[in-house]
Amino acid sequence: MSLYRQSSLASSRTTPGKRASHVNGLWSQITASDRFWIGAQLLLFGASASAGIRTLRRVGFPNRNRLAIAVVPFAGAIGIAELARRTLGRNLTMAPTPVREGQLVDTGVYGVVRHPMYLSATLGLLAWAIGTGSSFAAYATPVAAVFFGAKARHEEALLESRYSDYAAYRQRVPGRLLPRTFRTGGRG
């Protein structure tokens, strides 16, 4: 998701007609590469959701302990996603390719981690795996982390070619998917 785009406050106040035009404009910017990344992401989410539902049908409603544990990553996922959404406004997209009129956003949650929406999605999958007790969903969570790491690297190459100050941003915010304070070393 090219999450580094932000429009002015005035342009974020749109009517339904303008919103539809904006969505059509974004759709026309999606490349074949974007379609691959979006499709793979939807396939991963769909497979995890389906596995969780099958597990719930087989074993019944999850116990309170499992749900209590799942609330923690779920709350993190919702909170991070909302912070990222508010920062980006109407420029939020699943496509890695930056919006043509966008600008680099390095404030808010983006001042802590470069790809908070990918972190949020991974936390959401973790919460789903814990809550449903699905072993497939549990295996899908680290697969999602690897997938989002690869998608982030692809997206960052696009962002660096679009924004001359992206390399400086990457130096200031070294954490790609996790804030650097939670990492023991290595590259973000």
Buried (B, 14 or more C-beta within 10 A) or exposed (E): BBBBBBBEEEBEEBEEEEEEEBEEEBEEBBEEEBEEBBEEBEEBBEBBBEBBBBBBEEEEEBEEEBBEBBEEBBEBBBBBBEBBBEBBBBBBBBBBBBBEEBBBBBEBBBBBBBBBBBBBBBBBBBBBBBBBBBEBBBEBBEBBBEBBBEBBEBBBEBBBEBBEEBEEBBEEBBBBBBBBEEBEEEEB
